[in-house]
Amino acid sequence: MEKNKCKDVYCVDVCGGTVESCSNIPSEITPIVDVVAKVPVILAELTVQINAMSDIELPEKAIEIKDIKKKVKITQCMLLQNTNVLFIKGFVRKNIDYSTRNCSNSEGICGDIKHCTVDVPFQCTTQVEFNGIEPAPVLFSELEEFEYHKIDNLPNNFAEKDKLLSGDLSEYNQESSEYLNNLPYCQLIRTRIVEFDEYIGRHKPQCGTVPFEEKEFCKIEEKMVIYITLKLLQDRQVRIPAP
């Protein structure tokens, strides 16, 4: 007896189209007036110049760099409180496309296009001019001790009417306050990189023939000037009056 087999069964058909435009009616917006809101305010906007130089060694011999794609990544952007010093740390992620030699003669070279992704680190500090609003004053945590007055009797070698007037050593009293400030933070707006890459140690292959101007290399020396535009922000309480 033949077992049941699954068969395609006609079930449903859907036809649809695209409407080019549809109308709408604006609804009235009821605003909240005269409120106090906590919003980010701009402390400063600045463009930082960072100079970087590094050596990159490829995993194999290359004939030519075909393309380098670059992305700037910021891992730290911190304003040191009660100063105008901004600490910046990050890296440039570079994806390098390069050509290799599989076969060659005096008239040409054939090979593969390979890629290598590297992270080039950088870090610096810079002085910030607050061209927006000054940061909120830092509130410090407080710790205070207090004690109570105590009257004690004295030993027999003192006069009977004499008493020991002092603080009470049998207790420890303290009042502490902790303030949690809003830390300024950064927003990355724009980056620009001006780069000069140079092949190091180019040489003719030890075996095989290549066109007269072609050479192989493994090492790249790069110089970069990185321009980073940042906004320095801080969450502050702002009164929004009624219009």
N, C-alpha and C positions, 0 to 999 in steps of 0.2 A: 504494500500500500504506500503510495507516494505521500511524503510529508507535505504539510502546508507551506507554501512559499509566499514571501512578502511580495506584493504587487503595488505599483503606483496607482493610486485611485484618484480620479478627479474629485477635488473637494471644494475649492473656492477660487474665485477669480476677482481680482481687485483692479479697478481702473481709476486713475486719478489724473488731475491736471494741476496746473499752477495758475493762481490768480495774480495778475500783475500788480494790483494795488488794492488796498482796502481802506475805508474811511474810519475816522475816529473822532470822538467828541472829548475835548479837554475837560477834566474834572477839577473842581475848585480845591485848592490846597489850603488847608488851615494851618498856619504857622504857629509855633510856640514863640511868644514874645517876652522880652525882658527876662532872660534866663542867664544862669551862670553855667558854662560848659567847660569841660576839660578837653582841650584840643592841642595838637602839636603847633608850636610857634617856632618861627625861624630865628635861630641865634646868629647864624652866619651862612654865607654861601661863598665857596672858595674853590679855586683850581690849584691843585698841588702838582708840582713837577718832581718826578722821581727818576733818577739816573741809575740804570742797572747794566751790569756787564756780566756775562756768564759764558762758560764753555759747554757745548753739547757734543757728546760722542755717540755716533750712530752705531747700531749693533752690527752693521756690515758696511762694506765699501760701497760708496755711492758715486755716480757720475755727475749728477746735477740735482739741485733742489728745484722742484717743480712748483711748489706752492707752500705757504705757511699761513695757516689760519690762527688768529690770536683772540683770546678772551681774557679780560682782566677780572680777577676774583678778589674781593676784599674779605679778609677773615677777622680783622680787628680794626675798629675805628672808635677810639675812646678819648674823650676830653678829660684830662686830669682836673678834678674839681678844685676850685679856688686858684686855678692858673688858666692861662690861655694856650696851653700846650696840648696839641692833638697827636695821639699815637696812632699810626697807621701800619697795618701789616696785611700782606696778601701775596698773590702770585699771579703770573701770566701763564695761562694754559695755552700751549702751542701744539698744533697738529701739523707735523712736517711731512709733506709728500716729496719723495725723492725717487730717482731712477737708478737702477742697478744694471750691471753688465752680465748677460748670460752667454752671448756670443758676439764676436766682433771681427772685423778685418780693417784694412786700411781705408775702406770706403764708408764704413758705418758701424753702429752698435745696436744690438737688440737686447732687451731685458725686460724687467718687471717694474711696475710702479709700486713702491712700498710706502708705508707711513709709520711714523713714530710720534707718540704724544708725550710731552714732558711738561712739568710745572717748574717755572722759573720764579723763585721766591724774591720778595723785596720787603723792606720795612724802613720807616723813617719817622721823624717827629717834625712838626711844623708849628709855627706861632700863628694863632688865629686872631684875626681882627673881627670883633663882633659887629658886623654891619647890619644886623637885624636888631635884636633885643638882647640885653645882658642876661646871662643865666640867672636863675633864681638863687638867692643866697642859700648857702648850705646850713642846715640846722644840725647842730651837734647833739649827740646823746649826752645825757647828764647823769652823774652819780654823786650823791651826797649822803653823808652820815650825820646822825644826830644822837644825842644822849640826854639822859635825865639827871637832874640834881638829886644827890643822896646825902643823908646825914647819918653818920655812924658814931657809935661810942668809941672812946679811946682807951688804951690800956691804963693800968693803975698808976703808971709813972707820970700821967698828965693830971691836971687839975680836974676836979669832979664836974665843973661846969663847962669844960672844954669839949667840943664836938669836932669830928672830922667832916668837913664840908668838901665834897668832890663829886665827880661824875660817877655813875653807877658802872662798875667794872663787870657786873654779872650779866650784862646784856649787850647786844649789838643791833643797832637800828640803822636802817638805810632806806633811802628813796632814790629810785632810778627812773629815767625817762629815755625812750628810744625813738628816734626820728628816722623815718624811711624816706629819703629824698628821691626825686625823680631824676634818673641819670640821663644826661644828654646822649643822643644817638645820631647816627649818620644815615643819609639816604644817598645812594649812588645815582648821579644824574647822567654823566657822560664820561667816556674815556677816549683817549687818542694816543697812539703809539707811533713814534718815529724810530725806525729800526735800520741798523746796518749790520748785515751778516757777512762774514768772510770765511771761506774754506781754508783750513789749516792743514799743511802737510800734503798738498796735492802731488801725486807722483804717477809715472807711467806704470801700467800693470807689469808684474814680473813675468807673466806668461801671456801669450797671445799678442795680437796686433790691434791697434786702435788708430783712428784718424789722428793726425799729427797734433791737434790742439786739445785732444781729450785726455783727461787724467782722472784718477780716482782719489777719494778722500774719505775719512771717517769722522773728522772733527770739524765743528763749526764754532767760531768765536763770534758772539753777538754783542752788540751795544744797542741799548734801548733808552729812549727818553719817553717816559710815560706821563701823560697829563690826565689827571683824575679830577673831575668836577663833583663836589660834594655839597649837600645841604646838611647843616648841623641843627638838629631839632631838639626840643624839650617839651614834654607835656606840661601845660600850664592851665590854671583856671582863668577863664576870660568871661567877662560880662558882655552879653549880646543884648543891646537895648532894643526896644521896640522901634520899628521904622517910623 
